[in-house]
Amino acid sequence: MERDYSAAAAFESPSIIKTEAKERHGKMTDELALFDVEITPITYTASRDPELEEIAFWFSTHRNLADRFAQVFRRSIDEVLDGQRTGRYDLYLAEGVGRVEKTEKTYLGTKVEIVARAEFDLGYGHPMDYLINGVNVDAKFTMGSNWAIPKEALGHICMLMTANDNTGTFHVGLLRTTADMLNAGMNGDGKRGVSVEGKRNIRWLVQNGELPKNFLLELKREEPGSLAKIWHTSSTQKISGAGGQARVNELFRLLPGRLIDRTTVVTVAMQHDGPKRVRDARKHLRPEGFIILGHLKPAPQIAEDLGLPVPSKGSWVSARLALVPEQSGRRTTLIDGARYSLWQEGDTSIAAPLIDT
């Protein structure tokens, strides 16, 4: 049966929709989680919804689509957290120091809309958010398991987006939000969630995408003691750069061999020039045998020699070194004619070599 995409059809009686849903699924559950239903690929034909398929094709012509959407969500979340000023890294913390207010979480949807528009050079729609290939498309983002669709978006194509910083995943899809694709019930603002049937009909652009990791949030789960030590160290050490420098020093001291990105550094430093704290940390940690490698030569080769992750621009990795003989049987690197390996228990403590990076 051909689906009616007219505005009149969009305002179908909710009671009819609920009846149809019960007939299709036996029992309707409005709060069904986003991916509790079996999702099968949908093949759209021109006769089914030509506008939606045109938009899907338009996005498919973009190279590195998943990576670009991943950066949209990462930047949006990081900008709302504003770690450089606040020291926050956990979007889901609702109470206590470092919490994210409800109004900020609400604004995250607007931020995603703005950053996505800039990333893909999307036009301004009317009355919807975007104009894509001549078609009005509304942007809808959720941190949860469903999207809130307002009356004015009924019958229009929505770009449905969700990202979860805890699981490190995101999803992006298209759906024409006709009434039969939405739940019967409304929230206090008169908005409806996407129904089970609607979720089955989402035209996925990116499914189970990998969100760039939130280093500090991951550390909170895996090594809470290390994270606490980093934050508390600034109250026990008095060095130049005040607390920010002490925390950055401890970050690289406690976590050798781990790639650390710029967002992590500026959040820990809580200062305008976080990367400068990395340069100063090299000086402070050198007497303890630590080097901090960035993306400039010869650092990438040294990292590769030692079996460390190789930093790209905007990331660093630290390592504590020891002098070793040539026939040590360990992975080594040559710096200014001397042979170094990663420090092991029993090695003699040395000052780290100077590396011109």
N, C-alpha and C positions, 0 to 999 in steps of 0.2 A: 504494500500500500504506500502511495506517495505521501510524504509528510508535508504538512502545510506550514510554511515558515512565515506566514503573515502575522502582523501584530495582533490581529483578532485571535488567531489560534494560540498565541502565547499566553493569553489570559483565560485559558480553558478552566473549567470548574475544578477546584482542588479535589472535590469528592469523587469526580470521575477518575482523576489520576490515581487516587488511592485505591479505588476499586480495581482499576486495570493492573496496578502494581501487585495487589493481592492475588489476582488471577494468574499473573506471570510467575510470581515467586512464592505463592502459598501464604507467606507471612511477611509483612513489611517491617523492617527495622530501620527507623529514621537515622539512628546513630551508628549505623554500620561503618566500621573503619574503612579508610580509603582503599586499602588493598586487601580487604577480607573477601572480596569477590574475585572470581577467576577472570583474569583479563586476557582477552584474545585479540590479536591484531585485527583491526577493522580496515577493510579495503573499500575506500570511497570511490564511487563512480560519478561521472559528471551529472548524471540524472538524479543522484541522491542529494548531494549538496555541493554544487560546483564552486561556490564562493569559498567554502571551508577547504576544499581540496586545492584551490588556487593558493590559499595562504600556506597550507602545508607544503606545497611544492616550492613556494617562495623561500620558506625557511630551509628547505632541503638543499637549496643551491648555495647556502653559506658553508664555507669550509670550517671545520673545527666547531661545529654547532654546539656539541655537548660541552666542550671546554669553555666556550664563550658564555653559555648560560651559567656554567659553574662559577665563573668569575663575577657574573652579575650578582649572584646570590652571596658570594663571599664578600664582595665589596659592600653590598647593601647591609649585611649583618654587621660587618666590622665598623661601618660608619655609624650605625645606630648604637653599637656598644661604645664607640668613641674611646677606645682604650688608652690612647695617648693622654687624654685629659682625665679620665675617670679610673683607669686601671681595671676596667671591667672586661670580662672575657666569656661570661656565661649568660647567654640570652634567656635561660630558663630559671635563673635565680629570682625568686619572687619576694624574698624577705631578707632583711639584714643588709650589711654593707655590701655594695656592689650589685644590688638588685636592679632589675630593669623594670621600669614602671609600665603599667598597662597602656598608657598613652603612647609610650615609645614603641611598644610591640605593635600597636595599631598603625603607627607611622611607618613601620617596616614595610607594609604593603605598598604605601605610596613611594617609598624609597626604591623598592624593587621596580615599580612601574617607571620611575624616572631613569634609573640606571639601565634598564633594558631598552628604553627608548634611545638613549645615547649610544649604547653598544651596537644596536642594529639600525640606527638612523631611521627610526620609525616616525611617521608623520603624526600630527595631532588630529584625532578624530572628532566628529561631532554627530551625535551626542556621546559617543564612546571615547575611550582613552586614546586609541591608536587608529591611524588610517594605514592599512597594509595592503599594498597592491590595489588601491582604490576601494577597499572594503573596511567598514567600521568594525573594530575589534575592541572588546573591553578587557582590561587586565585584572585578573583576580589572583591574589596570593593568600596562602594560608600557612600557618605554622602547625596546624592540626591535621585532622583527617577529612575535612570537608571545606567547601567554599560557600560563602554567603552571597547569593545572587539577588540583587535588588530588582524591583519591578521594571525599572527603566532598561535593564539588560535583557529582559525576557524576549526571546525571539532573535537575539543577536548572537554572534559568535564571540565566545570568551576564550582568552588564553589563560588556562588554569595552571597555576604554578604553586609548588610547595617545596620547602627545603627544611631539612632537619639537621641541625648542627650536632646533635647527639649521635645520630647514626651515620652522619657524613654522606647523606644521600639527598637527591632532589629529583623532581619530576616536572615535566612541562608537556601540556597537551592542549588540544583544541576541542571545544564542544559548542554546538549551537544550543543555547539554553532555552529550548521550548519547554512548555509546561510539563510535558510528559517525560522530560529528562530530570525533573526536580521533585523534591519531596513535597507532600501535600501541606505539611505544617510550616508555619512561618515563625521567625523569632520576633522579638519586641519591635524591631525596626522594619518588619514586613518583608524580611529577606528569607529566601528558601535555600536549603542545601541541595547538592546534587544527589539524586537518588541512586539506588543500586543499578537501575537500568541506565541512568546517565553515565555512571562510572564505567559501565561496560562499553559505552559508545564513545568514550574519549578517544580522540585521534592523537596518539602520543607522538610528540616530536622528540622528546628525550625521556626515557623511562629508566629508573634506577641509575641515574647519573651519579658520578662521584664528586662530592663537594670537597674543595680543597680543605685540608684538615685545619682545625682550630687547635694549635699546639698546646695552649694552656688548658683548654677544656679536656683534652686527651690526658694531659699530665695530672689533672685533678682526679680523673678516674683511676689511672694506673699507678701514679706515684704521689699520693696526696701529701706525704711527708716531705718530699723534695719541694713541692710547690709551696708548702707552708714555710719551709726554711728560706726559700728565695724571698718571700715577702717579708719575713721577720728579720732578715739579715741587716736591713737598713737601720734598724733600731739599735744594733749592737756594734756596727762598724762606722767609724767617722773618717771618711776620706773625701777627696775633692769630688765635686759633682753631687754631694749630699747623698740622699737615699737612693736615687735613681742609679748612680754609678755602682754603689754597693750591690744592688739587686742584679744588675746586668753582669757584674763580675761573678756573682754566685750562680747565675743562670748557666754561664759557660763552664764554671768550675764543677758544678754538680752533674752536668749533662754532656760529657764528652761523647763524640761520635754520633750526635743527633743533629739533624738539620734544623736550624732555627731561623724562622723567617722574620722579615722586617716588622710585621704587625706584632709579633711576640715581643720583639725588642722594645718597640716604642710603648707597648702596654706595660711592660715591666719597668721601663725607665720612667714613664709618665713625664716625659720631657719632650720639648720640640725637636731636639736633634738627637733622637735615639741612636742612629747609626754612629754618631760621634762617640757615644758611650762604648760601642764595640771597639772602635779604634783605641780608646783609652783602656779598655779591658785588656787588650793585648799587652799594653805596658805593665798593668798591675799584675797580670797573671804570669808574665814571662819568668820572674824569679822562681815560680813554683813548677816550671817546666811546661807550661801550657802555650800552645799556639792556637790562633783563631784564623781559620782559612775562609777566604771569600771567593769571588768568581774571577778575580784578576790573576794572571800568570805571576808566579809559577804555582799558585795555590791549588788549582784543579789537578795538576799532575801529582803534587805531593799527596793530596787526598786519595787519588787513584792508587798510588804506590802503596799506601798504608791500608787500603781496603776500606776507606771511609766513604760516606756518601759525598758526591761531588757537588759543591754548591753552585747554583745558578745565581744570576744577578738578584740581589735583594735577600740572599740567605747566607748563612755562615755555619761552620762546624768547628768545634774545638777538639783538641787532642792533647794529652800529656805525653811528652816524649822522653825517651831514654837513649843514651849512646850505646850502640851495640857493635860487636865485631862483624866483619863481612860474612863470615861463615856461621852466623847465629841460627840459621834455619827459620828465622822470623821474617815477616814482610818488613821491608826497610825502604827508606828513601834517602837520597844523597842531598845534603844541604851544605853548601860552601865546603865541599870536600869531606865532610863528616857524615857518618852513617847513623841514622836514627830509626827507631822503631817505637811502637806504642808502648808506653810504660806498663810494666807488670810488677806485681808484688815481688820484692827482692831486688829490683833494679835500683841503682844509685840515683838519687835525686839530683837533677841538674837544672840550670837555667836554660830556658828554651832558646834556640837560635833566632836571630833576627831574620825575618823574611820580608823581602821588598815587594809589597803588594799594594 
